[in-house]
Amino acid sequence: MEAAFPPPVPSAPPHIPPPGFVEYVPTGGFMRTLGLVYTRQETDGSITAGLFIHERHLNTHQVAHGGLLATVADSILGFNAGKAATAPVVTVNLSVSYLGRVKEHDWLEVAVRIERTGRRLVFASCLGQVGGQPVVKAEGVFSVVAS
């Protein structure tokens, strides 16, 4: 039976995350360059990420840079893959599809589904939404780091 992505939560006034989201404090330096990122524990055990889009996230067309969307997708997929594997993982493959525009002040919410977990590989997908509309989809394969 295929698990569904959890529905997005409507955003509260600008820069106040929706209920259930708490500030995520990244352990790596690169993630800190994104600014505030929030996470929410879902009933299926997965973690959903959310962030407000700021001017620093925009490209020359005044929409969120594709690299930002790919970074958020890769990070939350990897976080959930490591949780599913109960071990550190690294990205082997990431495929990203950009489905819509993400503008400044938008609340981006990215939910994850673990597709399959093996001894050495974890397969996962995610869907990013703004206001309930899909804007980015990604599939990733993650390798469990040998201890």
Backbone as CSV, one residue per row, in Angstrom:
resi,resn,N_x,N_y,N_z,CA_x,CA_y,CA_z,C_x,C_y,C_z
1,MET,0.833,-1.174,0.000,0.000,0.000,0.000,0.880,1.240,0.000
2,GLU,0.602,2.157,-0.898,1.415,3.353,-1.031,0.962,4.413,-0.036
3,ALA,1.911,4.963,0.719,1.593,6.009,1.684,1.432,7.331,0.956
4,ALA,0.502,8.122,1.397,0.272,9.437,0.793,1.142,10.474,1.489
5,PHE,1.447,11.560,0.764,2.148,12.667,1.376,1.175,13.363,2.319
6,PRO,1.645,13.830,3.478,0.738,14.552,4.365,0.317,15.866,3.713
7,PRO,-0.910,16.322,3.963,-1.349,17.573,3.351,-0.591,18.753,3.951
8,PRO,-0.324,19.794,3.151,0.358,20.959,3.698,-0.565,21.706,4.654
9,VAL,0.045,22.410,5.584,-0.713,23.216,6.527,-0.747,24.642,5.987
10,PRO,-1.922,25.269,5.937,-1.969,26.661,5.457,-1.048,27.528,6.295
11,SER,-0.375,28.443,5.648,0.579,29.307,6.322,-0.118,30.348,7.183
12,ALA,0.503,30.655,8.287,0.061,31.728,9.158,0.573,33.047,8.561
13,PRO,0.390,34.172,9.248,0.927,35.437,8.730,2.411,35.306,8.401
14,PRO,2.921,36.154,7.496,4.313,36.035,7.049,5.304,35.849,8.190
15,HIS,6.156,34.886,7.989,7.304,34.600,8.839,6.956,34.001,10.191
16,ILE,5.739,33.518,10.320,5.357,32.701,11.469,5.012,31.336,10.884
17,PRO,5.792,30.305,11.217,5.526,29.004,10.599,4.178,28.441,11.044
18,PRO,3.600,27.567,10.229,2.336,26.925,10.604,2.494,26.099,11.882
19,PRO,1.389,25.783,12.525,1.426,24.989,13.759,2.169,23.660,13.565
20,GLY,2.915,23.289,14.592,3.628,22.020,14.575,5.070,22.127,14.102
21,PHE,5.412,23.208,13.429,6.779,23.386,12.943,7.631,24.034,14.016
22,VAL,8.844,23.493,14.187,9.811,24.048,15.134,11.089,24.365,14.379
23,GLU,11.833,25.310,14.895,13.086,25.696,14.252,14.063,24.530,14.272
24,TYR,14.674,24.290,13.113,15.690,23.237,12.983,17.058,23.894,13.100
25,VAL,17.892,23.353,13.952,19.251,23.872,14.109,20.194,22.909,13.393
26,PRO,20.691,23.311,12.210,21.534,22.399,11.432,22.881,22.161,12.098
27,THR,23.401,20.952,11.882,24.704,20.609,12.434,25.826,20.955,11.470
28,GLY,25.515,21.077,10.182,26.523,21.405,9.178,26.461,22.867,8.779
29,GLY,27.595,23.422,8.434,27.688,24.831,8.071,26.914,25.211,6.831
30,PHE,26.887,24.339,5.834,26.222,24.683,4.579,24.741,24.964,4.789
31,MET,24.061,24.164,5.584,22.627,24.342,5.806,22.326,25.666,6.499
32,ARG,23.271,26.177,7.280,23.051,27.459,7.950,22.963,28.607,6.952
33,THR,23.520,28.428,5.757,23.457,29.495,4.758,22.036,29.716,4.237
34,LEU,21.135,28.756,4.457,19.757,28.899,3.991,18.941,29.838,4.863
35,GLY,19.373,30.071,6.089,18.567,30.836,7.028,17.698,29.890,7.834
36,LEU,16.614,30.421,8.384,15.745,29.602,9.236,15.040,28.515,8.442
37,VAL,15.187,27.299,8.905,14.473,26.146,8.360,13.705,25.543,9.532
38,TYR,12.498,25.102,9.254,11.636,24.524,10.279,11.338,23.076,9.921
39,THR,11.040,22.267,10.939,10.665,20.877,10.701,9.431,20.535,11.532
40,ARG,8.725,19.502,11.044,7.550,19.008,11.765,7.574,17.481,11.711
41,GLN,7.353,16.860,12.855,7.239,15.406,12.939,5.852,15.008,12.452
42,GLU,5.785,14.069,11.502,4.504,13.594,10.976,4.088,12.325,11.708
43,THR,2.815,11.970,11.612,2.300,10.792,12.311,2.920,9.496,11.797
44,ASP,3.402,9.493,10.542,4.039,8.285,10.003,5.512,8.184,10.388
45,GLY,6.000,9.141,11.185,7.391,9.128,11.627,8.320,9.956,10.766
46,SER,7.861,10.384,9.600,8.713,11.198,8.731,8.803,12.626,9.254
47,ILE,9.774,13.341,8.732,9.983,14.740,9.080,9.713,15.577,7.831
48,THR,8.876,16.599,7.972,8.594,17.548,6.895,9.389,18.816,7.163
49,ALA,9.946,19.408,6.110,10.699,20.659,6.234,9.873,21.820,5.713
50,GLY,10.123,22.984,6.258,9.462,24.183,5.780,10.368,25.384,5.933
51,LEU,10.215,26.336,5.032,10.946,27.592,5.157,10.242,28.684,4.383
52,PHE,10.466,29.907,4.849,9.974,31.071,4.133,11.019,31.480,3.117
53,ILE,10.568,31.845,1.937,11.476,32.269,0.876,11.771,33.748,1.053
54,HIS,13.061,34.068,1.089,13.522,35.446,1.268,14.253,35.907,0.005
55,GLU,14.554,37.164,-0.031,15.222,37.758,-1.195,16.518,37.023,-1.534
56,ARG,17.261,36.603,-0.537,18.536,35.916,-0.774,18.355,34.562,-1.472
57,HIS,17.133,34.018,-1.461,16.844,32.729,-2.100,16.449,32.867,-3.574
58,LEU,16.302,34.100,-4.056,15.758,34.327,-5.394,16.839,34.344,-6.470
59,ASN,16.425,33.968,-7.685,17.314,34.084,-8.843,17.040,35.420,-9.540
60,THR,17.612,35.631,-10.705,17.432,36.904,-11.414,16.007,37.113,-11.907
61,HIS,15.196,36.062,-11.928,13.798,36.174,-12.354,12.860,36.398,-11.161
62,GLN,13.447,36.620,-9.987,12.704,36.900,-8.761,11.822,35.737,-8.295
63,VAL,12.272,34.523,-8.559,11.655,33.311,-8.007,12.759,32.515,-7.317
64,ALA,12.362,31.579,-6.460,13.356,30.784,-5.730,14.290,30.076,-6.705
65,HIS,15.566,30.152,-6.434,16.584,29.510,-7.270,16.399,28.001,-7.224
66,GLY,16.528,27.358,-8.373,16.407,25.909,-8.443,17.390,25.198,-7.543
67,GLY,18.559,25.774,-7.366,19.558,25.175,-6.479,19.090,25.161,-5.034
68,LEU,18.361,26.183,-4.626,17.796,26.210,-3.278,16.791,25.077,-3.117
69,LEU,15.893,24.949,-4.096,14.868,23.901,-4.012,15.511,22.517,-4.001
70,ALA,16.546,22.319,-4.820,17.249,21.036,-4.844,17.959,20.782,-3.515
71,THR,18.531,21.816,-2.930,19.219,21.670,-1.645,18.249,21.262,-0.546
72,VAL,17.101,21.935,-0.489,16.107,21.598,0.533,15.622,20.165,0.333
73,ALA,15.338,19.797,-0.925,14.881,18.435,-1.214,15.932,17.402,-0.815
74,ASP,17.168,17.605,-1.232,18.243,16.665,-0.920,18.430,16.537,0.586
75,SER,18.378,17.654,1.276,18.617,17.646,2.719,17.525,16.915,3.482
76,ILE,16.253,17.214,3.172,15.174,16.568,3.926,15.025,15.103,3.508
77,LEU,15.294,14.793,2.243,15.297,13.387,1.826,16.386,12.617,2.569
78,GLY,17.580,13.164,2.607,18.692,12.502,3.288,18.457,12.352,4.777
79,PHE,17.874,13.374,5.390,17.565,13.309,6.817,16.620,12.144,7.096
80,ASN,15.561,12.049,6.293,14.586,10.965,6.477,15.161,9.607,6.093
81,ALA,15.999,9.559,5.059,16.629,8.293,4.658,17.529,7.773,5.775
82,GLY,18.299,8.658,6.392,19.157,8.251,7.507,18.351,7.755,8.692
83,LYS,17.226,8.404,8.918,16.327,7.975,9.995,15.778,6.581,9.701
84,ALA,15.378,6.356,8.448,14.832,5.046,8.062,15.894,3.950,8.141
85,ALA,17.126,4.285,7.777,18.219,3.309,7.787,18.839,3.150,9.168
86,THR,18.511,4.046,10.081,19.132,4.124,11.405,20.654,4.161,11.304
87,ALA,21.128,4.900,10.282,22.564,5.045,10.048,22.776,6.265,9.161
88,PRO,23.979,6.816,9.145,24.264,7.926,8.241,24.142,7.477,6.781
89,VAL,23.704,8.393,5.921,23.584,8.106,4.491,24.205,9.245,3.695
90,VAL,24.551,8.947,2.452,25.010,9.963,1.501,24.187,9.816,0.229
91,THR,24.033,10.917,-0.484,23.247,10.923,-1.713,24.008,10.226,-2.825
92,VAL,23.343,9.272,-3.479,23.886,8.585,-4.647,23.317,9.210,-5.912
93,ASN,22.012,9.492,-5.881,21.342,10.070,-7.045,20.202,10.952,-6.561
94,LEU,20.010,12.073,-7.252,18.907,12.982,-6.940,18.333,13.474,-8.254
95,SER,17.034,13.307,-8.413,16.324,13.780,-9.600,15.287,14.790,-9.142
96,VAL,15.333,15.998,-9.709,14.455,17.081,-9.273,13.615,17.561,-10.450
97,SER,12.321,17.709,-10.216,11.409,18.287,-11.206,10.821,19.562,-10.622
98,TYR,10.937,20.646,-11.374,10.404,21.940,-10.938,9.021,22.103,-11.552
99,LEU,8.015,22.255,-10.705,6.626,22.198,-11.146,5.915,23.539,-11.099
100,GLY,6.471,24.511,-10.399,5.811,25.809,-10.271,6.744,26.849,-9.706
101,ARG,6.274,28.082,-9.712,7.063,29.213,-9.222,6.951,29.329,-7.703
102,VAL,8.076,29.664,-7.088,8.109,29.918,-5.653,8.618,31.350,-5.495
103,LYS,7.789,32.209,-4.910,8.094,33.629,-4.835,8.532,34.038,-3.430
104,GLU,9.105,35.229,-3.358,9.510,35.786,-2.075,8.311,35.813,-1.125
105,HIS,8.559,35.471,0.122,7.589,35.404,1.222,6.730,34.144,1.206
106,ASP,6.848,33.310,0.166,6.094,32.051,0.149,6.588,31.124,1.259
107,TRP,5.673,30.332,1.787,6.015,29.265,2.725,6.140,27.992,1.899
108,LEU,7.332,27.418,1.854,7.598,26.176,1.137,7.605,25.041,2.138
109,GLU,6.806,24.020,1.864,6.707,22.865,2.746,7.058,21.621,1.941
110,VAL,8.010,20.830,2.434,8.491,19.661,1.697,8.291,18.402,2.543
111,ALA,7.384,17.528,2.062,7.056,16.279,2.755,7.763,15.116,2.063
112,VAL,8.150,14.129,2.846,8.955,13.002,2.360,8.198,11.692,2.520
113,ARG,8.450,10.806,1.578,7.941,9.431,1.654,9.126,8.496,1.396
114,ILE,9.352,7.575,2.303,10.375,6.549,2.091,9.742,5.471,1.223
115,GLU,10.336,5.232,0.070,9.781,4.265,-0.882,10.246,2.841,-0.573
116,ARG,11.538,2.716,-0.238,12.094,1.382,0.034,13.391,1.547,0.817
117,THR,13.581,0.674,1.773,14.810,0.665,2.562,15.441,-0.714,2.462
118,GLY,16.693,-0.737,2.011,17.443,-1.988,1.940,18.623,-1.940,2.898
119,ARG,19.466,-2.960,2.821,20.654,-2.979,3.692,21.621,-1.866,3.353
120,ARG,21.769,-1.574,2.032,22.761,-0.589,1.612,22.182,0.664,0.976
121,LEU,20.937,0.603,0.507,20.344,1.741,-0.184,18.963,2.083,0.378
122,VAL,18.643,3.374,0.355,17.322,3.866,0.727,16.807,4.693,-0.447
123,PHE,15.567,4.432,-0.847,14.927,5.154,-1.947,13.824,6.014,-1.336
124,ALA,13.806,7.294,-1.689,12.831,8.202,-1.095,12.385,9.233,-2.124
125,SER,11.204,9.808,-1.869,10.702,10.878,-2.727,10.146,11.983,-1.845
126,CYS,10.042,13.174,-2.418,9.464,14.283,-1.674,8.655,15.161,-2.603
127,LEU,7.747,15.894,-2.007,6.913,16.829,-2.736,6.920,18.143,-1.977
128,GLY,7.321,19.218,-2.681,7.304,20.555,-2.109,6.075,21.301,-2.593
129,GLN,5.406,21.969,-1.652,4.188,22.688,-1.992,4.203,24.097,-1.413
130,VAL,3.524,24.996,-2.118,3.268,26.349,-1.637,1.761,26.550,-1.726
131,GLY,1.132,26.818,-0.613,-0.303,27.021,-0.607,-1.088,25.846,-1.147
132,GLY,-0.585,24.632,-0.927,-1.259,23.428,-1.398,-0.992,23.080,-2.849
133,GLN,-0.202,23.902,-3.545,0.119,23.647,-4.944,1.522,23.052,-5.072
134,PRO,1.682,21.948,-5.789,3.011,21.359,-5.979,3.938,22.315,-6.738
135,VAL,5.148,22.487,-6.228,6.125,23.348,-6.892,7.438,22.635,-7.190
136,VAL,7.730,21.563,-6.468,8.957,20.805,-6.703,8.738,19.369,-6.246
137,LYS,9.274,18.438,-7.022,9.217,17.022,-6.681,10.621,16.477,-6.857
138,ALA,11.029,15.584,-5.977,12.362,14.997,-6.096,12.326,13.541,-5.669
139,GLU,13.190,12.756,-6.303,13.408,11.362,-5.923,14.903,11.210,-5.668
140,GLY,15.222,10.468,-4.618,16.623,10.286,-4.294,16.940,8.858,-3.911
141,VAL,18.195,8.503,-4.158,18.740,7.220,-3.718,19.893,7.553,-2.791
142,PHE,19.897,6.920,-1.629,20.887,7.215,-0.600,21.593,5.929,-0.194
143,SER,22.905,6.035,-0.034,23.718,4.892,0.358,24.034,4.972,1.851
144,VAL,23.843,3.857,2.519,24.168,3.776,3.941,25.691,3.779,4.072
145,VAL,26.195,4.658,4.912,27.631,4.784,5.127,28.099,3.617,5.996
146,ALA,29.106,2.909,5.492,29.647,1.757,6.238,30.267,2.249,7.536
147,SER,30.031,1.496,8.605,30.574,1.901,9.916,31.975,1.404,10.112
